[in-house]
């Protein structure tokens, strides 16, 4: 038994022709945009500051070493400097 070729009908070409659209120029392309509220920006800033605070050490070893070196120098500590430090300390306590 021999099946001869069907002439004139190709089922796929008929489907493809009906699904095509020629209205490609009618599609409008709008740019996407994002709007962030003031509250969200503040929350992002707070989150960033919290991370920085968590990563920052409580003690600055470099400053402590610098101050220790200054205190060891006999010319650094004099009565004027001690009086100034005492005044600043009393002001911080409100006295």
BALOKOL-295654 format. One record per residue: residue in three letters; x, y, z of N, C-alpha, C, CB in turn. Coordinates in Angstrom, 1 decimal. Glycine has a CB too. Layout:
<pts>
<pt aa="ALA" n_px="X" n_py="Y" n_pz="Z" ca_px="X" ca_py="Y" ca_pz="Z" c_px="X" c_py="Y" c_pz="Z" cb_px="X" cb_py="Y" cb_pz="Z"/>
...
</pts>
This chain:
<pts>
<pt aa="UNK" n_px="0.8" n_py="-1.2" n_pz="0.0" ca_px="0.0" ca_py="0.0" ca_pz="0.0" c_px="0.9" c_py="1.2" c_pz="0.0" cb_px="-1.0" cb_py="0.0" cb_pz="1.2"/>
<pt aa="UNK" n_px="0.6" n_py="2.1" n_pz="-0.8" ca_px="1.4" ca_py="3.3" ca_pz="-1.0" c_px="0.5" c_py="4.6" c_pz="-0.7" cb_px="2.0" cb_py="3.4" cb_pz="-2.4"/>
<pt aa="UNK" n_px="1.0" n_py="5.5" n_pz="0.1" ca_px="0.3" ca_py="6.7" ca_pz="0.4" c_px="1.0" c_py="7.8" c_pz="-0.4" cb_px="0.3" cb_py="7.0" cb_pz="2.0"/>
<pt aa="UNK" n_px="0.2" n_py="8.5" n_pz="-1.1" ca_px="0.7" ca_py="9.5" ca_pz="-1.9" c_px="0.7" c_py="10.8" c_pz="-1.1" cb_px="-0.1" cb_py="9.7" cb_pz="-3.2"/>
<pt aa="UNK" n_px="1.5" n_py="11.7" n_pz="-1.5" ca_px="1.7" ca_py="13.0" ca_pz="-0.9" c_px="0.4" c_py="13.8" c_pz="-1.1" cb_px="2.9" cb_py="13.8" cb_pz="-1.4"/>
<pt aa="UNK" n_px="0.0" n_py="14.5" n_pz="0.0" ca_px="-1.2" ca_py="15.3" ca_pz="-0.1" c_px="-0.7" c_py="16.7" c_pz="-0.6" cb_px="-1.9" cb_py="15.5" cb_pz="1.3"/>
<pt aa="UNK" n_px="-1.3" n_py="17.0" n_pz="-1.7" ca_px="-0.9" ca_py="18.3" ca_pz="-2.3" c_px="-1.8" c_py="19.4" c_pz="-1.9" cb_px="-0.9" cb_py="18.1" cb_pz="-3.9"/>
<pt aa="UNK" n_px="-1.1" n_py="20.6" n_pz="-1.6" ca_px="-1.9" ca_py="21.8" ca_pz="-1.3" c_px="-2.3" c_py="22.0" c_pz="0.1" cb_px="-3.2" cb_py="21.7" cb_pz="-2.1"/>
<pt aa="UNK" n_px="-2.1" n_py="21.0" n_pz="1.0" ca_px="-2.4" ca_py="21.3" ca_pz="2.4" c_px="-1.2" c_py="20.9" c_pz="3.2" cb_px="-3.7" cb_py="20.4" cb_pz="2.8"/>
<pt aa="UNK" n_px="-0.8" n_py="21.9" n_pz="4.0" ca_px="0.2" ca_py="21.6" ca_pz="5.0" c_px="-0.4" c_py="22.2" c_pz="6.3" cb_px="1.6" cb_py="22.3" cb_pz="4.6"/>
<pt aa="UNK" n_px="-0.7" n_py="21.4" n_pz="7.2" ca_px="-1.4" ca_py="21.8" ca_pz="8.4" c_px="-0.7" c_py="22.8" c_pz="9.2" cb_px="-1.8" cb_py="20.6" cb_pz="9.3"/>
<pt aa="UNK" n_px="0.7" n_py="22.7" n_pz="9.3" ca_px="1.4" ca_py="23.6" ca_pz="10.1" c_px="1.5" c_py="25.0" c_pz="9.6" cb_px="2.8" cb_py="23.1" cb_pz="10.3"/>
<pt aa="UNK" n_px="1.6" n_py="25.2" n_pz="8.3" ca_px="1.6" ca_py="26.5" ca_pz="7.7" c_px="0.3" c_py="27.2" c_pz="7.9" cb_px="2.0" cb_py="26.4" cb_pz="6.2"/>
<pt aa="UNK" n_px="-0.8" n_py="26.5" n_pz="7.9" ca_px="-2.1" ca_py="27.2" ca_pz="8.1" c_px="-2.2" c_py="27.7" c_pz="9.6" cb_px="-3.2" cb_py="26.2" cb_pz="7.9"/>
<pt aa="UNK" n_px="-1.7" n_py="27.0" n_pz="10.5" ca_px="-1.8" ca_py="27.4" ca_pz="11.9" c_px="-0.8" c_py="28.6" c_pz="12.1" cb_px="-1.4" cb_py="26.3" cb_pz="12.9"/>
<pt aa="UNK" n_px="0.4" n_py="28.5" n_pz="11.6" ca_px="1.3" ca_py="29.6" ca_pz="11.7" c_px="0.8" c_py="30.9" c_pz="11.1" cb_px="2.7" cb_py="29.2" cb_pz="11.1"/>
<pt aa="UNK" n_px="0.1" n_py="30.8" n_pz="10.0" ca_px="-0.4" ca_py="32.0" ca_pz="9.3" c_px="-1.5" c_py="32.7" c_pz="10.2" cb_px="-0.9" cb_py="31.7" cb_pz="7.9"/>
<pt aa="UNK" n_px="-2.3" n_py="31.9" n_pz="10.8" ca_px="-3.4" ca_py="32.5" ca_pz="11.6" c_px="-2.9" c_py="33.1" c_pz="12.9" cb_px="-4.5" cb_py="31.5" cb_pz="11.8"/>
<pt aa="UNK" n_px="-1.8" n_py="32.7" n_pz="13.5" ca_px="-1.4" ca_py="33.2" ca_pz="14.7" c_px="-0.5" c_py="34.4" c_pz="14.6" cb_px="-0.7" cb_py="32.1" cb_pz="15.5"/>
<pt aa="UNK" n_px="0.0" n_py="34.7" n_pz="13.5" ca_px="0.9" ca_py="35.9" ca_pz="13.3" c_px="0.1" c_py="37.2" c_pz="13.5" cb_px="1.5" cb_py="35.8" cb_pz="11.9"/>
<pt aa="UNK" n_px="0.8" n_py="38.1" n_pz="14.1" ca_px="0.1" ca_py="39.4" ca_pz="14.2" c_px="1.0" c_py="40.5" c_pz="13.4" cb_px="0.0" cb_py="39.9" cb_pz="15.7"/>
<pt aa="UNK" n_px="0.3" n_py="41.3" n_pz="12.8" ca_px="1.0" ca_py="42.4" ca_pz="12.0" c_px="0.9" c_py="43.7" c_pz="12.8" cb_px="0.4" cb_py="42.5" cb_pz="10.6"/>
<pt aa="UNK" n_px="0.5" n_py="43.7" n_pz="14.0" ca_px="0.3" ca_py="44.9" ca_pz="14.8" c_px="1.5" c_py="45.1" c_pz="15.8" cb_px="-1.0" cb_py="44.8" cb_pz="15.6"/>
<pt aa="UNK" n_px="2.7" n_py="44.8" n_pz="15.4" ca_px="3.8" ca_py="45.0" ca_pz="16.3" c_px="4.1" c_py="46.4" c_pz="16.6" cb_px="5.1" cb_py="44.3" cb_pz="15.7"/>
<pt aa="UNK" n_px="3.8" n_py="47.3" n_pz="15.7" ca_px="4.1" ca_py="48.7" ca_pz="15.9" c_px="3.1" c_py="49.4" c_pz="16.8" cb_px="4.1" cb_py="49.5" cb_pz="14.6"/>
<pt aa="UNK" n_px="2.0" n_py="48.7" n_pz="17.1" ca_px="1.0" ca_py="49.2" ca_pz="18.0" c_px="1.4" c_py="49.0" c_pz="19.5" cb_px="-0.4" cb_py="48.6" cb_pz="17.8"/>
<pt aa="UNK" n_px="2.3" n_py="48.1" n_pz="19.8" ca_px="2.7" ca_py="47.8" ca_pz="21.1" c_px="3.5" c_py="49.0" c_pz="21.6" cb_px="3.5" cb_py="46.5" cb_pz="21.2"/>
<pt aa="UNK" n_px="3.1" n_py="49.5" n_pz="22.8" ca_px="3.9" ca_py="50.6" ca_pz="23.3" c_px="4.9" c_py="50.1" c_pz="24.3" cb_px="2.9" cb_py="51.7" cb_pz="24.0"/>
<pt aa="UNK" n_px="6.0" n_py="50.7" n_pz="24.3" ca_px="7.1" ca_py="50.3" ca_pz="25.2" c_px="7.3" c_py="51.4" c_pz="26.2" cb_px="8.4" cb_py="49.9" cb_pz="24.5"/>
<pt aa="UNK" n_px="6.8" n_py="51.2" n_pz="27.4" ca_px="7.0" ca_py="52.2" ca_pz="28.5" c_px="8.1" c_py="51.7" c_pz="29.4" cb_px="5.7" cb_py="52.3" cb_pz="29.3"/>
<pt aa="UNK" n_px="8.9" n_py="52.6" n_pz="29.9" ca_px="10.0" ca_py="52.3" ca_pz="30.8" c_px="9.4" c_py="52.0" c_pz="32.2" cb_px="11.0" cb_py="53.4" cb_pz="30.9"/>
<pt aa="UNK" n_px="9.9" n_py="50.9" n_pz="32.8" ca_px="9.5" ca_py="50.6" ca_pz="34.2" c_px="10.1" c_py="51.6" c_pz="35.1" cb_px="10.0" cb_py="49.2" cb_pz="34.5"/>
<pt aa="UNK" n_px="9.4" n_py="51.8" n_pz="36.2" ca_px="9.9" ca_py="52.8" ca_pz="37.2" c_px="9.6" c_py="52.2" c_pz="38.6" cb_px="9.2" cb_py="54.2" cb_pz="37.1"/>
<pt aa="UNK" n_px="10.4" n_py="52.6" n_pz="39.5" ca_px="10.3" ca_py="52.1" ca_pz="40.9" c_px="10.2" c_py="53.4" c_pz="41.8" cb_px="11.4" cb_py="51.2" cb_pz="41.3"/>
<pt aa="UNK" n_px="9.3" n_py="53.4" n_pz="42.7" ca_px="9.2" ca_py="54.5" ca_pz="43.7" c_px="9.4" c_py="54.0" c_pz="45.1" cb_px="7.8" cb_py="55.2" cb_pz="43.5"/>
<pt aa="UNK" n_px="10.4" n_py="54.6" n_pz="45.8" ca_px="10.7" ca_py="54.2" ca_pz="47.1" c_px="10.2" c_py="55.2" c_pz="48.1" cb_px="12.2" cb_py="53.9" cb_pz="47.3"/>
<pt aa="UNK" n_px="9.5" n_py="54.8" n_pz="49.1" ca_px="8.9" ca_py="55.8" ca_pz="50.1" c_px="10.0" c_py="56.3" c_pz="51.0" cb_px="7.8" cb_py="55.1" cb_pz="50.9"/>
<pt aa="UNK" n_px="9.7" n_py="57.4" n_pz="51.6" ca_px="10.6" ca_py="58.1" ca_pz="52.6" c_px="10.9" c_py="57.1" c_pz="53.7" cb_px="10.0" cb_py="59.4" cb_pz="53.1"/>
<pt aa="UNK" n_px="9.8" n_py="56.4" n_pz="54.2" ca_px="9.9" ca_py="55.5" ca_pz="55.3" c_px="10.9" c_py="54.4" c_pz="55.0" cb_px="8.5" cb_py="55.0" cb_pz="55.7"/>
<pt aa="UNK" n_px="10.8" n_py="53.9" n_pz="53.7" ca_px="11.6" ca_py="52.7" ca_pz="53.3" c_px="13.1" c_py="53.2" c_pz="53.3" cb_px="11.2" cb_py="52.2" cb_pz="52.0"/>
<pt aa="UNK" n_px="13.3" n_py="54.4" n_pz="52.8" ca_px="14.7" ca_py="55.0" ca_pz="52.7" c_px="15.3" c_py="55.1" c_pz="54.1" cb_px="14.7" cb_py="56.3" cb_pz="52.0"/>
<pt aa="UNK" n_px="14.4" n_py="55.6" n_pz="55.1" ca_px="14.9" ca_py="55.7" ca_pz="56.5" c_px="15.2" c_py="54.4" c_pz="57.1" cb_px="13.8" cb_py="56.5" cb_pz="57.3"/>
<pt aa="UNK" n_px="14.4" n_py="53.4" n_pz="56.8" ca_px="14.6" ca_py="52.0" ca_pz="57.3" c_px="15.9" c_py="51.5" c_pz="56.7" cb_px="13.4" cb_py="51.1" cb_pz="57.0"/>
<pt aa="UNK" n_px="16.2" n_py="51.7" n_pz="55.4" ca_px="17.4" ca_py="51.2" ca_pz="54.8" c_px="18.6" c_py="51.9" c_pz="55.5" cb_px="17.4" cb_py="51.5" cb_pz="53.3"/>
<pt aa="UNK" n_px="18.5" n_py="53.2" n_pz="55.7" ca_px="19.6" ca_py="53.9" ca_pz="56.4" c_px="19.9" c_py="53.4" c_pz="57.8" cb_px="19.3" cb_py="55.4" cb_pz="56.5"/>
<pt aa="UNK" n_px="18.8" n_py="53.1" n_pz="58.5" ca_px="18.9" ca_py="52.6" ca_pz="59.9" c_px="19.5" c_py="51.2" c_pz="59.8" cb_px="17.5" cb_py="52.5" cb_pz="60.6"/>
<pt aa="UNK" n_px="19.1" n_py="50.4" n_pz="58.9" ca_px="19.7" ca_py="49.0" ca_pz="58.7" c_px="21.2" c_py="49.1" c_pz="58.4" cb_px="19.0" cb_py="48.2" cb_pz="57.6"/>
<pt aa="UNK" n_px="21.6" n_py="50.0" n_pz="57.5" ca_px="23.0" ca_py="50.2" ca_pz="57.2" c_px="23.8" c_py="50.7" c_pz="58.4" cb_px="23.2" cb_py="51.2" cb_pz="56.1"/>
<pt aa="UNK" n_px="23.3" n_py="51.7" n_pz="59.2" ca_px="24.0" ca_py="52.1" ca_pz="60.3" c_px="24.1" c_py="51.1" c_pz="61.4" cb_px="23.2" cb_py="53.4" cb_pz="60.9"/>
<pt aa="UNK" n_px="23.1" n_py="50.2" n_pz="61.5" ca_px="23.1" ca_py="49.1" ca_pz="62.5" c_px="24.2" c_py="48.1" c_pz="62.1" cb_px="21.8" cb_py="48.4" cb_pz="62.6"/>
<pt aa="UNK" n_px="24.4" n_py="47.9" n_pz="60.8" ca_px="25.4" ca_py="47.0" ca_pz="60.4" c_px="26.8" c_py="47.6" c_pz="60.7" cb_px="25.3" cb_py="46.6" cb_pz="58.9"/>
<pt aa="UNK" n_px="27.0" n_py="48.8" n_pz="60.4" ca_px="28.3" ca_py="49.5" ca_pz="60.6" c_px="28.6" c_py="49.5" c_pz="62.1" cb_px="28.2" cb_py="51.0" cb_pz="60.1"/>
<pt aa="UNK" n_px="27.6" n_py="49.8" n_pz="62.9" ca_px="27.8" ca_py="49.8" ca_pz="64.4" c_px="28.2" c_py="48.4" c_pz="64.9" cb_px="26.6" cb_py="50.3" cb_pz="65.1"/>
<pt aa="UNK" n_px="27.6" n_py="47.3" n_pz="64.3" ca_px="27.9" ca_py="46.0" ca_pz="64.7" c_px="29.3" c_py="45.6" c_pz="64.3" cb_px="26.9" cb_py="45.0" cb_pz="64.1"/>
<pt aa="UNK" n_px="29.8" n_py="46.1" n_pz="63.2" ca_px="31.1" ca_py="45.7" ca_pz="62.7" c_px="32.3" c_py="46.6" c_pz="63.3" cb_px="31.2" cb_py="45.9" cb_pz="61.2"/>
<pt aa="UNK" n_px="31.9" n_py="47.7" n_pz="63.9" ca_px="32.9" ca_py="48.6" ca_pz="64.5" c_px="33.3" c_py="48.1" c_pz="65.9" cb_px="32.4" cb_py="50.1" cb_pz="64.5"/>
<pt aa="UNK" n_px="34.5" n_py="48.0" n_pz="66.1" ca_px="34.9" ca_py="47.6" ca_pz="67.5" c_px="34.6" c_py="48.6" c_pz="68.5" cb_px="36.4" cb_py="47.2" cb_pz="67.5"/>
<pt aa="UNK" n_px="34.3" n_py="48.2" n_pz="69.8" ca_px="34.0" ca_py="49.2" ca_pz="70.8" c_px="35.2" c_py="49.9" c_pz="71.3" cb_px="33.4" cb_py="48.4" cb_pz="72.0"/>
<pt aa="UNK" n_px="36.4" n_py="49.3" n_pz="71.2" ca_px="37.6" ca_py="49.9" ca_pz="71.7" c_px="38.5" c_py="50.1" c_pz="70.5" cb_px="38.4" cb_py="49.0" cb_pz="72.7"/>
<pt aa="UNK" n_px="39.0" n_py="51.4" n_pz="70.4" ca_px="40.0" ca_py="51.7" ca_pz="69.3" c_px="41.4" c_py="51.6" c_pz="69.9" cb_px="39.7" cb_py="53.1" cb_pz="68.8"/>
<pt aa="UNK" n_px="42.0" n_py="50.4" n_pz="69.6" ca_px="43.3" ca_py="50.1" ca_pz="70.1" c_px="44.4" c_py="51.1" c_pz="69.7" cb_px="43.7" cb_py="48.7" cb_pz="69.7"/>
<pt aa="UNK" n_px="44.2" n_py="51.7" n_pz="68.5" ca_px="45.2" ca_py="52.6" ca_pz="68.0" c_px="45.2" c_py="53.9" c_pz="68.8" cb_px="45.0" cb_py="52.9" cb_pz="66.5"/>
<pt aa="UNK" n_px="44.0" n_py="54.4" n_pz="69.2" ca_px="43.9" ca_py="55.6" ca_pz="70.0" c_px="44.4" c_py="55.3" c_pz="71.4" cb_px="42.4" cb_py="56.1" cb_pz="70.0"/>
<pt aa="UNK" n_px="44.1" n_py="54.2" n_pz="71.9" ca_px="44.6" ca_py="53.8" ca_pz="73.3" c_px="46.1" c_py="53.8" c_pz="73.3" cb_px="44.0" cb_py="52.5" cb_pz="73.8"/>
<pt aa="UNK" n_px="46.7" n_py="53.2" n_pz="72.3" ca_px="48.2" ca_py="53.1" ca_pz="72.3" c_px="48.8" c_py="54.6" c_pz="72.1" cb_px="48.6" cb_py="52.3" cb_pz="71.1"/>
<pt aa="UNK" n_px="48.1" n_py="55.4" n_pz="71.4" ca_px="48.6" ca_py="56.8" ca_pz="71.2" c_px="48.5" c_py="57.5" c_pz="72.5" cb_px="47.8" cb_py="57.5" cb_pz="70.1"/>
<pt aa="UNK" n_px="47.4" n_py="57.4" n_pz="73.2" ca_px="47.3" ca_py="58.1" ca_pz="74.5" c_px="48.3" c_py="57.6" c_pz="75.5" cb_px="45.8" cb_py="58.0" cb_pz="75.0"/>
<pt aa="UNK" n_px="48.5" n_py="56.3" n_pz="75.6" ca_px="49.4" ca_py="55.7" ca_pz="76.5" c_px="50.8" c_py="56.2" c_pz="76.3" cb_px="49.4" cb_py="54.2" cb_pz="76.4"/>
<pt aa="UNK" n_px="51.2" n_py="56.4" n_pz="75.0" ca_px="52.5" ca_py="56.9" ca_pz="74.6" c_px="52.6" c_py="58.4" c_pz="75.1" cb_px="52.8" cb_py="56.8" cb_pz="73.1"/>
<pt aa="UNK" n_px="51.6" n_py="59.2" n_pz="74.9" ca_px="51.6" ca_py="60.6" ca_pz="75.4" c_px="51.7" c_py="60.7" c_pz="76.9" cb_px="50.3" cb_py="61.3" cb_pz="74.9"/>
<pt aa="UNK" n_px="51.0" n_py="59.8" n_pz="77.6" ca_px="51.1" ca_py="59.9" ca_pz="79.1" c_px="52.5" c_py="59.5" c_pz="79.6" cb_px="50.0" cb_py="58.9" cb_pz="79.7"/>
<pt aa="UNK" n_px="53.1" n_py="58.6" n_pz="78.9" ca_px="54.5" ca_py="58.2" ca_pz="79.3" c_px="55.5" c_py="59.3" c_pz="79.1" cb_px="54.9" cb_py="57.0" cb_pz="78.5"/>
<pt aa="UNK" n_px="55.2" n_py="60.3" n_pz="78.2" ca_px="56.1" ca_py="61.4" ca_pz="78.0" c_px="56.0" c_py="62.4" c_pz="79.2" cb_px="55.8" cb_py="62.1" cb_pz="76.6"/>
<pt aa="UNK" n_px="57.0" n_py="62.7" n_pz="79.9" ca_px="56.9" ca_py="63.6" ca_pz="81.1" c_px="56.6" c_py="65.0" c_pz="80.7" cb_px="58.2" cb_py="63.5" cb_pz="81.8"/>
<pt aa="UNK" n_px="56.8" n_py="65.4" n_pz="79.5" ca_px="56.5" ca_py="66.8" ca_pz="79.1" c_px="55.0" c_py="67.0" c_pz="78.7" cb_px="57.4" cb_py="67.2" cb_pz="77.9"/>
<pt aa="UNK" n_px="54.3" n_py="65.9" n_pz="78.5" ca_px="52.9" ca_py="66.0" ca_pz="78.1" c_px="52.0" c_py="66.3" c_pz="79.2" cb_px="52.5" cb_py="64.6" cb_pz="77.5"/>
<pt aa="UNK" n_px="52.2" n_py="65.7" n_pz="80.4" ca_px="51.4" ca_py="66.0" ca_pz="81.5" c_px="51.9" c_py="67.2" c_pz="82.3" cb_px="51.3" cb_py="64.7" cb_pz="82.5"/>
<pt aa="UNK" n_px="51.2" n_py="68.2" n_pz="82.3" ca_px="51.5" ca_py="69.4" ca_pz="83.1" c_px="50.3" c_py="69.9" c_pz="83.8" cb_px="52.2" cb_py="70.5" cb_pz="82.2"/>
<pt aa="UNK" n_px="50.4" n_py="70.9" n_pz="84.6" ca_px="49.2" ca_py="71.3" ca_pz="85.4" c_px="48.1" c_py="71.9" c_pz="84.6" cb_px="49.7" cb_py="72.3" cb_pz="86.5"/>
<pt aa="UNK" n_px="48.5" n_py="72.6" n_pz="83.5" ca_px="47.4" ca_py="73.2" ca_pz="82.6" c_px="46.6" c_py="72.1" c_pz="81.9" cb_px="48.1" cb_py="74.1" cb_pz="81.6"/>
<pt aa="UNK" n_px="47.3" n_py="71.1" n_pz="81.5" ca_px="46.6" ca_py="70.0" ca_pz="80.8" c_px="45.7" c_py="69.2" c_pz="81.7" cb_px="47.6" cb_py="69.0" cb_pz="80.1"/>
<pt aa="UNK" n_px="46.2" n_py="69.0" n_pz="82.9" ca_px="45.4" ca_py="68.2" ca_pz="83.9" c_px="44.2" c_py="69.1" c_pz="84.3" cb_px="46.3" cb_py="67.9" cb_pz="85.2"/>
<pt aa="UNK" n_px="44.4" n_py="70.4" n_pz="84.5" ca_px="43.2" ca_py="71.3" ca_pz="84.9" c_px="42.2" c_py="71.3" c_pz="83.7" cb_px="43.7" cb_py="72.7" cb_pz="85.1"/>
<pt aa="UNK" n_px="42.7" n_py="71.3" n_pz="82.5" ca_px="41.7" ca_py="71.3" ca_pz="81.4" c_px="40.9" c_py="70.0" c_pz="81.3" cb_px="42.5" cb_py="71.5" cb_pz="80.0"/>
<pt aa="UNK" n_px="41.6" n_py="68.9" n_pz="81.5" ca_px="40.9" ca_py="67.6" ca_pz="81.5" c_px="39.9" c_py="67.5" c_pz="82.7" cb_px="41.9" cb_py="66.4" cb_pz="81.7"/>
<pt aa="UNK" n_px="40.3" n_py="68.0" n_pz="83.8" ca_px="39.3" ca_py="68.0" ca_pz="85.0" c_px="38.1" c_py="68.9" c_pz="84.7" cb_px="40.1" cb_py="68.5" cb_pz="86.3"/>
<pt aa="UNK" n_px="38.3" n_py="70.1" n_pz="84.0" ca_px="37.2" ca_py="70.9" ca_pz="83.7" c_px="36.3" c_py="70.2" c_pz="82.7" cb_px="37.7" cb_py="72.2" cb_pz="83.1"/>
<pt aa="UNK" n_px="36.8" n_py="69.6" n_pz="81.7" ca_px="36.0" ca_py="68.9" ca_pz="80.7" c_px="35.2" c_py="67.7" c_pz="81.4" cb_px="36.9" cb_py="68.3" cb_pz="79.6"/>
<pt aa="UNK" n_px="35.8" n_py="67.0" n_pz="82.3" ca_px="35.2" ca_py="66.0" ca_pz="83.0" c_px="34.0" c_py="66.5" c_pz="83.9" cb_px="36.2" cb_py="65.2" cb_pz="83.9"/>
<pt aa="UNK" n_px="34.3" n_py="67.6" n_pz="84.5" ca_px="33.2" ca_py="68.2" ca_pz="85.4" c_px="32.0" c_py="68.7" c_pz="84.5" cb_px="33.8" cb_py="69.3" cb_pz="86.3"/>
<pt aa="UNK" n_px="32.4" n_py="69.3" n_pz="83.4" ca_px="31.3" ca_py="69.7" ca_pz="82.5" c_px="30.4" c_py="68.6" c_pz="82.0" cb_px="31.9" cb_py="70.5" cb_pz="81.3"/>
<pt aa="UNK" n_px="31.1" n_py="67.5" n_pz="81.7" ca_px="30.3" ca_py="66.3" ca_pz="81.2" c_px="29.4" c_py="65.8" c_pz="82.2" cb_px="31.3" cb_py="65.2" cb_pz="80.7"/>
<pt aa="UNK" n_px="29.7" n_py="66.0" n_pz="83.5" ca_px="28.8" ca_py="65.5" ca_pz="84.6" c_px="27.8" c_py="66.6" c_pz="85.0" cb_px="29.6" cb_py="65.1" cb_pz="85.8"/>
<pt aa="UNK" n_px="28.0" n_py="67.8" n_pz="84.4" ca_px="27.1" ca_py="68.9" ca_pz="84.7" c_px="27.4" c_py="69.6" c_pz="86.0" cb_px="25.7" cb_py="68.4" cb_pz="84.8"/>
<pt aa="UNK" n_px="28.6" n_py="69.6" n_pz="86.4" ca_px="29.1" ca_py="70.2" ca_pz="87.7" c_px="29.7" c_py="71.6" c_pz="87.4" cb_px="30.0" cb_py="69.4" cb_pz="88.5"/>
</pts>
